[in-house]
């Protein structure tokens, strides 16, 4: 569930909610409803991963998620009569993007939630903007940091340490599971930076490019999964339904909503969904799964989100 807007992405249309801009009330309500729906879908995705891994191996959860998600995008492409991109070089770059934006983070989150609560996984996902800002300094020479953004980066990682209870020696925390969740959140900005360097200006629509990307990620998991897991002994219905919802809603439909929001209100507004996901993930994990919640989790999450927000502040005129 990538919530990172590709660095330097230009939206097809400018932000519609601006001072002095008159937008019909129905349009304002429409994008807000879709924004709320996207927040709910991605917020509940961590709960669905947890339920899915209760009946199937992590790679099986990821493969199922990609199969259902790809099916949604293929159906959308068929309705809009769009074709997959062509060119071996283009598909090679998309295969790398599929690995970093889908196959790797989806698998890491599934493995992480074998040993950590879904609430922690959702908060780890919110660190993606922090990783993105840190990486852009190294990989994107034109994206120079301001003092405010550097302060946000430092504040964000203080929040991470607070969530993990660093001063208590990370007591009661599974180190490997937490590391995998943080690595998954790091994988998203790595993928977007690669996309910016290799796949901008291709002339293909977001729908066709994303459809191809998910298709490639599905193939990657279809190759890897049999090597590490066997055929399930029995059909676990509830976990299977969770995987189907995770793929069709959390991967397929969510991508369609996300790109629609970017086109309508711009990437800056659309990416603010990042700040709602951990709140919803935490509420869902506690209320539905009965996961415990230490005071360090919500306090640290607030600090992480504040830091992430500061890393998105740009110079005037940028």
C-alpha positions in Angstrom: 0.0 0.0 0.0 2.2 2.7 -1.2 1.2 6.1 0.0 4.3 7.8 -1.3 3.7 10.2 -4.2 6.5 9.7 -6.8 9.1 12.4 -6.3 8.6 15.2 -8.8 5.3 13.8 -10.0 3.2 16.3 -11.9 -0.5 16.0 -11.5 -2.7 16.2 -14.7 -4.6 19.0 -13.0 -3.7 21.5 -10.3 -5.0 21.3 -6.8 -8.7 22.3 -7.0 -9.0 23.3 -3.3 -7.1 26.6 -3.2 -7.8 30.1 -2.0 -9.8 31.9 -4.6 -10.7 28.8 -6.5 -14.4 28.0 -6.8 -15.2 24.3 -6.8 -18.7 22.9 -7.0 -19.9 21.6 -3.6 -20.7 18.2 -5.2 -17.1 17.9 -6.5 -15.6 18.9 -3.1 -17.8 16.3 -1.4 -16.9 13.7 -4.0 -13.2 13.8 -3.6 -13.5 14.0 0.2 -15.6 10.8 0.2 -13.0 9.0 -2.0 -10.2 10.3 0.2 -12.0 8.9 3.3 -12.7 5.6 1.5 -9.0 5.3 0.5 -7.9 6.0 4.1 -10.2 3.3 5.4 -9.2 0.8 2.8 -5.5 1.2 3.4 -5.9 1.5 7.1 -7.8 -1.8 7.3 -5.2 -3.5 5.0 -3.0 -4.3 8.0 -5.8 -6.0 9.8 -6.5 -8.0 6.6 -2.9 -9.0 6.4 -3.0 -10.3 9.9 -6.2 -12.3 9.3 -4.8 -13.7 6.1 -1.5 -14.9 7.7 -3.7 -16.7 10.2 -4.6 -19.3 7.6 -1.9 -19.0 4.9 1.8 -18.5 4.5 3.0 -15.0 4.0 4.1 -15.5 0.4 0.6 -17.1 -0.3 -1.0 -14.0 1.2 1.0 -11.7 -1.0 0.5 -13.8 -4.1 -3.3 -13.9 -3.5 -3.3 -10.2 -2.9 -1.5 -9.5 -6.2 -3.8 -11.8 -8.1 -7.0 -10.1 -6.9 -5.5 -6.7 -7.3 -4.2 -7.3 -10.8 -7.7 -8.7 -11.8 -9.3 -5.4 -10.8 -6.8 -3.3 -12.8 -7.1 -5.6 -15.8 -10.9 -5.2 -15.6 -10.5 -1.4 -15.5 -8.2 -1.5 -18.5 -10.7 -3.6 -20.4 -13.5 -1.1 -19.6 -11.4 1.8 -20.7 -10.0 -0.2 -23.7 -6.4 0.5 -22.7 -3.5 -1.8 -23.7 -0.4 -2.9 -21.8 2.8 -0.9 -22.6 5.2 -2.3 -25.1 9.0 -2.5 -25.3 11.4 -4.9 -23.6 13.4 -2.1 -22.0 10.3 -0.6 -20.5 9.1 -3.9 -19.1 12.5 -4.4 -17.6 12.3 -1.2 -15.7 8.7 -2.0 -14.7 9.9 -5.3 -13.3 12.3 -3.6 -11.0 9.6 -1.1 -10.0 7.2 -4.0 -9.3 9.7 -5.6 -7.0 10.3 -2.6 -4.9 6.7 -1.2 -4.9 4.8 -4.4 -4.6 6.4 -7.8 -4.4 9.0 -6.9 -1.7 7.0 -4.6 0.7 3.9 -6.7 0.5 5.9 -9.8 1.4 7.8 -8.1 4.1 4.6 -6.8 5.8 3.0 -10.3 5.6 6.1 -11.8 7.3 6.3 -9.0 9.8 2.7 -9.5 11.0 3.5 -13.1 11.9 5.3 -11.6 15.0 4.2 -8.0 15.4 0.7 -6.5 15.8 -1.1 -4.9 12.9 -1.1 -1.6 14.8 2.7 -1.5 14.8 2.9 -2.5 11.1 0.5 0.4 10.2 2.7 2.9 12.1 5.9 1.6 10.5 4.2 2.2 7.1 3.9 5.8 8.0 7.7 6.2 8.0 7.8 6.0 4.2 7.9 9.8 3.8 10.9 9.9 6.2 12.8 7.4 4.2 11.8 9.1 1.0 13.2 12.4 2.1 16.4 10.9 3.3 16.9 8.9 0.1 16.1 11.9 -2.2 19.0 13.9 -0.7 21.3 11.2 -1.9 19.6 10.0 -5.1 18.0 13.2 -6.4 20.5 16.1 -6.7 17.8 18.6 -7.5 15.8 17.8 -4.4 17.8 19.6 -1.8 16.6 19.6 1.9 15.6 22.7 3.8 16.2 23.1 7.6 12.5 22.4 8.2 12.6 19.1 6.3 15.8 18.0 8.0 14.2 18.8 11.3 11.1 16.8 10.3 13.4 13.8 9.4 15.0 14.0 12.9 11.7 14.4 14.6 10.2 11.5 12.7 12.9 9.1 13.7 12.5 10.2 17.3 8.9 9.2 16.9 10.0 5.8 15.6 12.2 5.3 18.7 9.3 6.3 20.9 7.0 3.8 19.3 9.6 1.1 19.8 10.2 2.1 23.4 14.0 2.4 22.8 14.7 3.7 26.4 13.1 0.5 27.7 15.5 -1.7 25.7 12.7 -2.5 23.1 11.1 -4.7 25.8 8.5 -7.1 24.4 9.2 -6.1 20.8 10.0 -8.6 18.1 13.1 -7.1 16.5 13.0 -9.1 13.3 9.3 -8.4 12.6 9.7 -4.7 13.3 12.8 -4.6 11.1 10.9 -6.2 8.2 8.0 -3.7 8.6 10.4 -0.8 8.5 12.3 -2.3 5.5 9.0 -2.6 3.7 8.3 1.1 4.3 11.8 1.9 3.0 11.1 -0.1 -0.1 8.4 2.2 -1.3 10.5 5.4 -1.7 13.3 3.3 -3.3 10.8 2.2 -5.9 9.4 5.6 -6.5 12.9 7.1 -7.0 13.7 4.4 -9.5 10.4 5.1 -11.2 11.3 8.8 -11.4 14.7 8.0 -12.9 13.6 5.5 -15.5 9.8 5.6 -16.2 8.8 9.2 -16.3 7.7 10.6 -19.6 6.8 7.3 -21.2 3.6 8.5 -22.6 1.6 5.7 -21.2 -1.3 6.1 -18.8 -1.0 5.5 -15.1 -3.6 2.7 -15.4 -1.7 0.8 -18.1 1.6 1.2 -16.3 0.3 0.2 -12.9 -1.6 -2.8 -14.5 1.6 -4.0 -16.0 3.5 -3.4 -12.8 1.1 -5.5 -10.8 1.1 -8.2 -13.4 4.9 -8.4 -13.2 4.8 -8.5 -9.4 2.3 -11.3 -9.6 4.6 -13.3 -11.9 7.5 -12.7 -9.5 5.5 -14.0 -6.5 4.1 -16.9 -8.6 7.8 -18.0 -9.2 8.9 -17.5 -5.6 6.0 -18.8 -3.6 6.3 -22.5 -4.6 9.9 -22.5 -3.6 9.2 -21.5 0.0 5.7 -22.8 0.7 3.6 -25.9 -0.1 0.0 -26.3 -1.0 -2.3 -25.4 1.9 -3.6 -28.5 3.8 -7.1 -27.1 3.9 -9.1 -24.1 2.7 -9.3 -21.5 5.4 -12.4 -19.5 4.3 -12.1 -16.3 6.5 -8.4 -15.8 5.8 -9.1 -16.3 2.1 -11.8 -13.7 2.1 -9.4 -11.4 3.9 -6.8 -11.9 1.2 -9.4 -11.3 -1.5 -10.5 -8.1 0.1 -6.9 -7.1 0.6 -6.2 -7.6 -3.1 -9.4 -6.3 -4.7 -9.8 -3.4 -2.4 -6.5 -2.6 -0.8 -4.5 -3.1 -4.0 -6.7 -2.8 -7.0 -9.5 -0.4 -6.1 -7.2 1.7 -3.9 -4.8 2.3 -6.8 -7.7 3.5 -9.0 -8.9 5.8 -6.2 -5.4 7.2 -5.6 -4.7 8.1 -9.2 -8.2 9.6 -9.5 -7.5 11.8 -6.4 -4.0 12.9 -7.8 -5.6 13.9 -11.0 -8.4 15.9 -9.3 -6.8 17.5 -6.3 -3.1 17.1 -6.9 -0.4 14.9 -5.3 0.1 17.1 -2.3 -3.5 16.8 -1.1 -3.8 13.1 -2.2 -0.7 12.0 -0.3 -2.2 13.3 3.0 -3.9 10.0 3.3 -0.6 8.9 4.8 -1.5 10.6 8.0 -4.8 8.8 8.5 -3.7 5.2 7.7 -1.9 4.6 11.1 -4.8 6.0 13.0 -7.3 3.7 11.3 -4.9 0.7 11.5 -4.4 1.2 15.2 -8.2 1.6 15.8 -9.0 -1.5 13.8 -6.3 -3.6 15.4 -7.3 -2.7 19.0 -11.1 -2.8 18.4 -11.4 -5.8 16.2 -8.3 -7.9 16.8 -8.0 -7.0 20.5 -4.4 -6.0 20.2 -2.8 -4.3 23.2 -1.8 -0.7 23.0 1.0 0.9 25.1 1.1 4.6 25.6 4.3 4.8 23.6 2.5 3.6 20.4 0.0 6.5 19.9 2.4 9.1 21.2 5.2 7.9 19.0 2.8 7.7 16.0 1.9 11.4 16.5 5.6 12.3 16.5 6.2 10.2 13.4 3.4 11.8 11.5 4.4 15.3 12.6 7.9 14.6 11.3 6.6 13.1 8.1 4.5 16.2 7.5 7.5 18.5 7.9 9.5 16.5 5.4 6.9 17.3 2.8 7.2 21.1 3.3 8.8 22.7 0.2 10.5 26.0 -0.5 8.1 28.7 -1.7 8.0 28.6 -5.5 9.3 25.0 -5.6 
